Amino acid sequence: MIDPVELLEELVRIDSVNPASGGPGEHKIVARLLEILHDLGLEVSTAEVVDGRRNLIATLPGTSGAPTLLLEAHLDTVAMPEDGLAVSRSEDRLVGRGSCDTKGSGAAMVAAMAALMGSGEERATVVFAGVADEEDRMLGSRALVDQLPPVDAAVIGEPTSLVPVRVHNGLARIMIETHGRAAHTSRAHLGVNAISAASRVVASLEEHLLPLLKARTHPLAGPALLTPAVIHGGVAPNVVPDRCRLWVDRRLAPGENPDAALAEIDDLLEGLRERGDRITRKPPWVLLEAVETPADHPVVRLAEESVEAVLGRPVTAGGVPYGTDASNLSGVGGVPCVVLGPGSIDQAHTDDEWVPLEEVRRAAVVYAELARRFARRHAEGGSAG
């Protein structure tokens, strides 16, 4: 048996900040989980994602003929706060970077596999995947689609306060660059101001596109959104800027087509080009479909039943506005997904990130219960996938 809280504290003490945020990445946490899972007697392997960073995959065989359930949690975290974030544990919570997002889910998943090994009960084959790079480009889950054995459904570990999530928004992250001509600001009429061009891009997006997005609202995941989030331009107050870069975050509502969303932006940019602005739109470095698993899909129903069995109260799978690795596993891999884990998104990425310990313990029981119910449904003649 593995105590999920003890394991969580150990994992949180391993720095796995994403390299895009200046951290070391997932190398050490993958190495430690390899040892733990190997000691349990599981079949464990790793597969490269990018630049030596690796996904980890462990398999617990189930009852003969049972379906396969994937338990997936990302191992990277966002950056530490400027003053650091010390790991601390009280009676009811554990504080530390990644405790909520989403090492709490990962620790509970490993503990669930250990509990299933010792139970002797009917169970699904369970595959645990510890995944790289969720906090940047989601390259780990994209690579995982090709690295996995066939699976019938997946549970994505993210902080949902142990309420199953079946719907969430997609995501496009786009860089737009405007081009001008440098000049001394005392002779500004000889230059072309790239920052002014970028301001026209922002104004056009907000005037023409935002009103359309407000109408694209999903009852569970909320509205489609667009946010000009970062802007860089200019080199000095006395130089007309010849280049400006604008980063845009576009949240795609369920039902929106990612290519169509890019085309809408391109149409607005083309209109500005026709009026004289020089603008380049770079290929998106993140482009993910929204997720919408039907309410009556077996993995959704079984997740609801498993949580109800553990918490003693009924729950209904809902939706969230943020994105997860489910976009790649569902949209690219065709794997039916539900998102489910301990902790609240309100604590993720904060300067005092924490997770309730009781939810971590209960999550381990929920994941194990779901593996059992998944197998039983299949044995009774119901479709598990």
N, C-alpha and C positions, 0 to 999 in steps of 0.2 A: 504494500500500500504506500501511496505517496500523499503527504499532507499538502494540499494545494497552496495553503498560505505560506508554509515554509519554503516551498519551491518558488513561489512568487517573490518572496523577499530575496532569495538568492539571484533570481533572474533580474530583478530591478537593480541590484548592486552591480550588474555587468553593464557597462556603458555600451549602448548600441545605437547611439545617435547617428542618423543618416549622414553619409559623407557630404551630401548636398548642403547640410547644415553645419559642416565643419567637424563631424564626428568620425569615429573609427569604423562605423558600419557594424555588420552582424557577425563578424568572424568569431569573436570569443563566445557569444551566446550560442551560436550554432555548434561550436566545439563542445560546450558544456552539455547541451541537450543531446548531442550524439552520445556522450558518455552515459547520461541518465537513461536514455531509451535503449541503448545497447545492453546496459545492466539489467533492464527489465526483460531482456530476451527477445526484443522486437527486431524485425527486419528493418534496418535503417540505411538510408543512403542520402547523398547530397548531389546537387546538380548546379552547375554554374549559371548565374544570371547575367552578370556583367562585371568586368574588372576584378575577377576573383571572388566576388560576392556570390553566395550560394543559398539556394533553397534547401531545406531539410525535409525529407519524407520518411515517415515511419508507418509500418503496416502491422495491424493486429488482425490475424485471420479470424473470421467469424464462423458461425455454424455452417455446416456444409450446405451449399446452395443459397446462402443468405445474400442479400444485396450489399452494396458497398456504400458506406457513408464517409464523406470527407469532413474532417474537422480542420479548419484553416485559421491561423492567426499570424499576423505579421510580427516580425521580430525587431524592426527598426523603430526608432522614436524621433520626435522632433528635438530641437536643440534644448539644452538646459537654459534656465533663466540666467540673466546676467550675473546674478549673485550666487548661482548654483542652486541645487535642490537636494538637500541631504535626505537620505533614506531614513525613515523613522516608522516605528510601528507602535500603535496603541492598542487598547482592548478591542476597538471596533473598526480601525482603518489602518491602511498602510500608505504612507506618503512616499513618493519618489517618481522620477521620470519614467514613464511607461507603465506605471502600476495600473492605470485605468486604460490606457491606449497603447498596446492592448495585451500586456504581459499577464494581466489578470485572467483573460480568456485563455491564453496559451498554457498557463500553469494549470488551470482547471481542466483543460483538454487532456493534458498529459496525465493528470491524476485520474481522470475518468477512464483512460485506457488501462492504467494500472488496476483500478477497481474491477474493470470488466475481466481482466486476466484471471483474477482470483475468484470470480463469482461462480463459474461453471454454468452460467445461465445461457439460454439462447441469445445470440447477439448478431448484429450485422458485422461484416468485415469493416474495420475502422481504419481509415488512413488519416494520420495527422501530418499536416504540412505547416512548417514554420517558414515564413516567406519574407524575402528581402524587399526593401525599397517601396513600401506602400506610401511612405510619407513624402515621396518625391514624384517619381514618374510611374509608379505601379508596375515597374518592369518585372518584379518577382512573380506577381500573379499572372502576368501575361506569359512568362516563361513556363509557369506551372501548368498551364493548359496543355502544353506539349510534353511535360515531364511526368504527368500523373498516369497511373493505370486507369482503366475505365471506372468511373464512379457513377452512382445513381442519383445522388443528391449531395448538397454541401451545406454545412453550417459555418458561417463566417463569424469569427469572434471579434466583436467590437462592443463598446460600451452602450448597451441598450437598457440597462436596469433590469435585465432578465425578462424583458418583454420582446417576443419575437418581432422582427421587422421583415416584411416581404416586399416593400416598395422603397426605393430611394432614387434620388436624382442622379443624372449623369454629369459629366464634366468635360469642358474643353478649356485648356489654358493656351493662350495665344499671345504672341509678341508681334506688335505692329511698330514699324520703324518709319519715321518721317525724315525726309532729306531736304537740306537747305543749302545755303552758301554762306561761308564765314565772311565776316567783315568787322572792321573796328566799329564800335557802337556810336562813335562820333560821326561815322559815315554809314549808318545803319541802312540807308536807302540803297546802298550798293550790295547789300546782302539779302539772303532769304532766310527767314527765321523758322527753324524746324520746330521749335516749341510752339509757336503760333499755329503751325500746321497740326501738331498733335492735339492742341486744344480744340481745333475744329473737328478732329476725329472723335474726341470725347463728346463734344456737343451733338454731333450727328448721331452717335450711338444712343445717347440719352433722349434725344428729341424724336428719333424715328423708330428705333428698335424697342426701347423699354416699354412704350405703350402696347406694343404687340405682345410682349412677353407676359404682361400682367394678366392677359386673358388665358394664358396657358398654365392653368393652375390645377394640380392634382389634389384630390381631397385628402390624401394621406401624406404626400411628399411636399406639398406647397407649390409655390409658383416657380416658373422658369425665371432665372435671374442673370443679370450681367453687371459686373463690377470692374471699372477701371481701377486696378489695384496698386500698380507700381509705375512710376514714371522717372526716367533718367534723361537729362539733356543739359547741354551747355558745359563750358569749361571755365568761364570767368565772367564777371559782370561787364567787362568791357569788350566782349567778343559776341557777335551775333552767332547763335548756335547753328551749326550746320547738320546736326543729327539729334534726334530725340527718339527714345524707345519707350513704348507703352505696353505694359503687360495687362491683359484682360482675363478675368475669370468668368466663364460662362457656365451656369448651371442648367443642365438640360432636364426638362420635365419628362416624366414617362410619356412615351408616344412621340417625342421629338426625334427627328433623324439628325445624327451628328453632322453629316455632310450638308444637309439643308441648313443647319444652323451656321456653318461656316459660310455657305453661299449668301446668306442674308447679310453677314458682315461684309463680305466681298462686294456685294452690290452697293452698299453705302460708301465703301472706300473708292469704288470706281467713280461714283458721282463726284467725290472730292477731287479725284485725279482729273476729271473732265474740266473742273474749275481751276486747275493749275497746280494742285498740290502733288508733290512726289511722295508716294507712299508704297511701302513694301509690307506685305503680310507674310510672316514666316510660317512654316508648317507647325501645327500645334504639337507641343511636346507631351501633352496628355490629351487624349480624346476617348472618352468612355461613354457608352450608352447608359441610360437609366436602367434600373432593375424593377421588374414587376412580376413577381411570381404569383400565380392565381391563388385566391383565398382558399380554394378547395383542393389545392395540390397536396398530396400526401405529406411532403416534408413540412409544409406549413401546419397542417392539422396535427401532425405528430409532435411538432415543436410546441404547439399550444397545449396539447394533452400532457406532455412531459413537464412543462412548467407548472401546469395546474396540479399535477400529481405531487410535485415537490413543494410548491408554495401553499397548496391548499386553497387556492382561489382561482376562478376562471380568468383567462387572459385571451385577448384577441390580437392577432398579429396586425401591426400597423405600418406606418411609414415614417421616414426621416428625410430631412433636406440634404444631409451630407452624403458623400460617396464612400464606397468601400471596394475591396478586391472582388466583390460579387459581380461588379460590372464586367471584368474580364472573364471570370469563370462562367457567368451566365451568358453574356453577350457574345463572347468569342468561343467559349468552350461548350456552350449549350447545356450547362449543368444547372438544374433547378437549385436555387439558393434561398436560404433564410439567414438573416443576420441576428446573432443572439450572443449576449455576453454580460458579465458583471460590470458595474460602474455606470456613471452617467456621462454623456458627452459634455455636460457642463463642466466637468472636472478635467477633461482631456485638454492637453496643451497649455494648461494654466501654470502659474508660478508656484502653486502648491498642490500639484496633481495628486489625487488620492483615489483609493477604491475601498468600498466597504468590505471588510473581511468576510462577513456572513454571506454576502452575495458571491464571493469567490468560492466559498465552500459549497454553496447551493448550486452554483454553475457546474461544478464537477459532477454533482449528482444528476443534474438535468441532462448533461451531455451523455452520461452513461445510460440514463433512462431512455433517452431518444434512440440510442443504438439498439437497445432491447426491443423497443416498440417497433422500430424499423424492420427488424427481423421477424417479429411476430406478425406484422401486417402482411409481409411477403409470404410467410408460411400459411397464412389463412386464405391466400389466393388473391390478395389485393396487390395492386401495383405499387411498388415503392418508389419508382422514379417517374 
